[in-house]
Amino acid sequence: MAKRIALLLGGLSPERDVSLISGQKVAEALRQRGHEVIEIDPAEADWPDRMNAAQPDLAFNALHGEWGEDGRIQGVLEYLRLPYTHSGVLASALAMDKQRAKAVLDAAGVACPDGVIVDRFDAARAHVMDPPYVAKPNAQGSSVGVVIVPKGANGPPAILGSEDWPYGDEVLIERFIPGRELTVAVLGDRALAVTEITPKTAFYDYEAKYADGGSVHQVPADIPADIEARCMADALTAHRVIGCAGLTRSDFRYDPETGQVWLLEINTQPGMTPTSLAPEQAAYCGISFEDLVEWMAEDASCPR
């Protein structure tokens, strides 16, 4: 049955441009299925008035990053008693806080890299841990602000202490895990596939994720069967213990030398762009982009 859908896109985070692309693709798919779509950008001051005027049946959340996938917009939608897609308030906030999410995942038996939260100015003065390590915002997505500090580096990255650092004063310093980049999307209660990502940049950064041709995706990944099973199981465990709903994507590192798999983070608002991994895995499983978006709209609920 055709519905009136408020599509949230754009927003206030550094991932705004990606959200706009995701939103455009979702809007096209929903309209192809006969739904009425009202595009609403929460970066615009009148967005609550537009939401009230639209009187939608549900909200499709195509936002990324702060204010979009950290529990805040989810809280607004809960207050409005409006059914919405993806994860709820608690799961969204927890998954966005990488270090606290890892504590929950560790308790569930999912291996995660060691890390510590520090003030960025302290991290800029001296190495918090022996290199190699990764410095990144504790609450950003899409590899925004990620810096790899290589073995033998004389000092930490100066950008952490710079006025040009826009990602807050709290940073996560995390042990660097060598190996291969893997990811698994979970749809409802089903892990879809394992994709191996080979970036054409130094690592799987923002450009590699979203630039045309920035990385090569192989689905299914050419990995041992036991490693595939471990990734699928850990992604499903992460989805469940964090309390997620709808569509998520968990990112892993696999070190062939040790045979160890490490879950780096879980993303509660996976990208829906032409180069995004979750729609690609859905297609591999025989789920078209239009069917995926339709499923997500039908899955919308409140509370989540």
C-alpha positions in Angstrom: 0.0 0.0 0.0 1.3 3.4 -0.9 2.4 5.6 2.0 3.4 9.2 2.7 7.0 9.0 3.7 9.1 11.8 5.2 12.7 11.2 3.9 15.3 12.7 6.2 18.5 13.6 4.4 21.4 16.0 4.5 21.7 17.1 8.1 24.4 18.8 10.1 27.3 16.3 10.2 30.5 16.2 8.1 28.8 13.3 6.2 26.1 15.6 4.8 27.1 15.2 1.2 27.0 11.4 1.5 23.6 11.6 3.1 22.2 13.7 0.3 23.3 11.1 -2.2 21.9 8.3 -0.1 18.6 10.2 0.2 18.3 10.8 -3.5 18.7 7.1 -4.3 16.2 6.1 -1.6 13.7 8.7 -2.8 13.9 7.4 -6.4 13.3 3.8 -5.2 10.4 4.7 -3.0 8.7 6.8 -5.7 9.2 3.9 -8.1 7.2 1.8 -5.7 4.4 4.4 -5.7 5.0 6.1 -2.4 4.7 9.8 -1.8 8.0 11.1 -0.6 8.6 14.4 1.1 12.3 15.2 1.4 13.2 17.0 4.6 16.6 18.3 5.5 17.1 18.8 9.3 19.8 21.4 8.5 17.0 23.8 7.6 15.5 25.7 10.5 11.9 25.1 9.5 12.2 21.3 9.3 10.0 20.6 12.3 7.2 22.7 10.7 7.6 20.9 7.4 7.5 17.5 9.2 4.3 18.5 11.0 2.7 19.8 7.8 3.6 16.6 5.9 1.7 14.3 8.3 3.7 11.3 7.2 3.0 7.7 7.8 6.6 7.1 8.6 10.1 8.6 8.5 12.8 7.1 6.4 16.1 8.1 8.0 18.9 8.6 5.4 21.0 10.8 7.6 24.6 9.9 8.5 26.9 11.0 11.4 26.1 13.4 14.2 22.4 14.2 14.7 21.4 11.5 12.3 22.6 8.2 13.7 23.6 9.0 17.2 20.2 8.7 18.9 19.2 12.4 18.7 17.0 12.4 15.7 15.7 9.0 16.8 14.6 10.7 20.1 12.7 13.4 18.2 10.9 10.8 16.2 10.0 8.8 19.3 8.7 12.0 20.8 6.5 12.5 17.7 5.4 8.8 18.0 6.3 8.5 14.3 7.4 5.1 12.9 10.9 5.3 11.5 13.6 3.1 10.0 16.9 1.8 11.3 17.9 1.5 14.9 16.3 3.2 18.0 17.6 5.7 20.4 19.8 3.5 22.7 21.3 1.3 20.0 22.1 4.4 17.8 23.8 6.3 20.6 25.7 3.2 21.8 26.9 2.2 18.3 28.1 5.8 17.6 30.2 5.7 20.8 32.9 3.4 19.5 34.7 2.7 22.7 31.6 2.0 24.8 30.2 -0.2 22.0 33.4 -2.2 22.0 33.0 -2.8 25.8 29.5 -4.4 25.1 30.9 -6.4 22.2 33.9 -7.7 24.2 31.5 -8.9 26.9 29.5 -10.8 24.2 32.7 -12.5 23.0 33.4 -10.4 19.9 37.0 -9.5 19.5 37.7 -5.8 19.2 41.0 -3.9 19.1 42.4 -2.4 22.3 41.8 1.3 22.6 41.6 4.2 25.0 39.7 7.6 25.0 41.9 10.6 25.5 41.8 14.4 25.1 43.1 15.3 21.6 45.6 17.7 23.0 47.1 15.0 25.1 47.2 12.7 22.1 49.0 15.4 20.1 51.7 15.9 22.7 53.1 12.4 23.0 52.2 8.8 21.8 49.5 7.4 24.0 50.4 3.9 22.9 53.3 2.5 20.9 52.9 2.9 17.2 51.4 1.6 15.0 48.0 2.9 16.1 44.9 4.6 14.8 43.7 8.0 16.1 40.0 8.8 15.3 37.0 10.7 16.6 35.1 8.5 19.0 31.7 9.5 17.5 32.0 10.0 13.8 31.3 7.7 10.8 32.6 7.1 7.3 36.2 7.2 8.4 35.9 10.9 9.0 39.0 12.2 10.9 40.8 8.9 10.9 44.7 9.1 11.1 47.0 6.1 11.0 50.2 6.5 12.9 52.8 4.1 11.5 55.4 2.1 13.3 58.5 4.2 14.0 56.7 7.5 13.8 58.6 10.2 15.8 55.5 11.8 17.2 51.7 11.8 17.1 49.9 13.6 14.3 49.9 17.4 14.7 46.4 17.7 13.3 45.1 16.4 16.7 46.2 19.6 18.4 45.3 21.9 15.5 42.6 24.5 15.4 41.6 22.9 12.1 40.4 19.7 13.9 36.6 20.0 13.8 35.6 16.7 15.4 35.6 17.4 19.1 38.2 17.1 21.9 37.6 13.4 22.6 39.6 11.0 20.4 39.9 7.2 20.4 43.5 5.8 20.2 43.2 2.3 19.0 45.8 -0.4 18.2 46.3 -0.7 14.5 45.3 -4.1 13.1 47.1 -5.2 9.9 45.4 -7.4 7.4 42.4 -7.4 5.1 39.3 -5.2 5.2 36.0 -7.1 5.5 32.4 -6.0 6.0 29.1 -7.7 6.7 25.6 -6.2 6.4 22.8 -7.5 8.6 19.2 -7.1 7.5 16.7 -7.8 10.3 17.9 -11.1 11.7 20.0 -12.2 8.6 23.7 -11.6 7.9 23.9 -11.1 4.1 27.4 -11.8 3.0 31.1 -10.9 3.5 32.7 -8.4 1.2 36.4 -7.7 1.0 37.3 -4.1 0.3 40.6 -3.2 -1.4 41.0 0.6 -1.2 43.0 2.5 -3.8 44.1 5.0 -1.2 46.4 4.4 1.8 43.5 2.9 3.7 39.7 2.7 3.5 39.2 6.4 4.2 36.3 8.7 3.2 37.6 9.1 -0.4 37.9 5.3 -0.8 34.4 4.8 0.5 32.6 7.4 -1.6 34.7 8.4 -4.6 33.9 6.7 -7.9 36.4 3.9 -8.2 38.0 4.6 -4.8 37.9 1.0 -3.8 37.3 -2.5 -5.2 34.6 -4.7 -3.6 34.7 -8.4 -3.8 31.5 -10.2 -2.8 31.7 -12.9 -1.6 35.2 -12.4 -0.2 37.8 -15.0 -1.1 38.5 -16.1 2.4 38.5 -19.4 4.3 35.1 -20.8 5.2 35.7 -20.5 8.9 36.7 -16.9 8.6 33.5 -16.2 6.6 31.4 -17.9 9.2 33.1 -16.0 12.0 32.5 -12.6 10.4 28.8 -13.5 9.7 28.3 -14.7 13.3 30.0 -11.7 14.9 28.1 -9.2 12.7 24.8 -10.8 13.8 25.9 -10.9 17.4 26.9 -7.2 17.2 23.5 -6.3 15.7 21.7 -8.1 18.5 23.7 -7.2 21.6 23.8 -3.5 20.7 20.1 -3.7 20.2 19.9 -2.7 16.5 17.0 -2.9 14.1 16.6 -2.8 10.4 19.9 -2.6 8.4 23.4 -2.4 9.9 26.9 -3.0 8.7 29.8 -4.3 10.7 33.4 -3.7 9.6 36.2 -6.1 10.3 40.0 -6.6 10.0 41.2 -10.1 9.2 44.9 -10.9 9.8 45.8 -14.0 7.7 49.1 -14.4 9.6 47.4 -15.0 12.9 43.9 -16.1 11.6 42.4 -13.5 13.9 39.2 -11.5 13.1 38.6 -8.1 14.8 35.4 -6.2 14.7 36.3 -2.5 14.3 32.8 -0.9 14.5 29.1 -1.3 13.7 27.3 1.2 11.6 23.6 1.7 12.2 23.0 3.9 9.2 24.9 2.2 6.3 25.3 4.3 3.1 22.7 3.9 0.3 24.9 5.4 -2.4 25.9 3.8 -5.7 29.2 2.7 -4.1 27.7 1.5 -0.8 28.3 -1.9 0.5 25.0 -2.9 2.1 22.9 -2.5 -1.1 25.7 -4.4 -3.0 25.4 -7.3 -0.6 21.6 -7.3 -0.8 21.9 -7.5 -4.6 24.2 -10.4 -4.2 21.5 -12.1 -2.2 18.9 -11.4 -4.8 17.4 -8.4 -3.1 17.1 -5.4 -5.5 17.7 -1.9 -4.3 13.9 -1.1 -4.6 13.1 -4.3 -2.6 15.6 -3.4 0.0 14.2 0.1 0.5 10.7 -1.2 0.5 11.6 -3.7 3.2 13.1 -1.0 5.3 10.0 1.2 5.0 7.7 -1.7 5.9 10.0 -2.5 8.9 9.6 1.1 10.3 8.1 1.2 13.8 7.9 3.2 17.0 9.3 2.6 19.5 12.3 0.9 18.0 
